[in-house]
Amino acid sequence: RRAVVRRGFGIGEAEWLLLTVGSDFRRKGLDRALRALAGLPPLLRARVRLLVVGEGRSDAYQRLAQRLGVGRQLTLLGGRDDVPELLLGADLLLHPAYTENTGNVLLEAMVAGLPVLASGACGYAEHVARADAGVVIPEPFSQIQLNRTLAGMLDSEALVRWSENGVAYGQREDLYSRPEV
């Protein structure tokens, strides 16, 4: 399933696929994600693609990506029904939200085995930290810290551990009765 997703977007195994999911791009921190992408070392940045799933006004973000020199790495997909497949095809969920009451996508990524890089403003960021399923940028937010963390995560052997930890956490924690409670 991973290979099918990556092939569908023309992404090779030597490339990194970052995924951002959520409507209201401003609140979800798409500008922060684009700046982090632009802040990667040039050789690494050339091998990274960012897929963005969600509804919202995207013109300003496309212009920002062009100004930052990462317009070619950005693909805005709009709303989609195949987010579970995209979670399986990506290498990292990037969710540097300004504010996020919960952040269900963090849990969805974890249980799919997708390491997470999120801001501490996300309500469910505590699960990422508790599970050791990625990295949470603490508040107050620092763009420099996000940039450095993203580069470090993409160059880390810990990606496999974070992936396994997220899956294991989803199997042992009660994350699924939340709607009933």
Secondary structure, DSSP 8 states (H G I E B T S, - for coil): -HHHHHHHTT--TTSEEEEEE-S-HHHHTHHHHHHHHHTS-HHHHTTEEEEEES-S--HHHHHHHHHHT-GGGEEEEES-S-HHHHHHH-SEEEE--S-BS--HHHHHHHHTT--EEEETTBTTHHHHHHHT-EEEE-SS--HHHHHHHHHHHHT-THHHHHHHHHHHHHHHS--SSTTT-
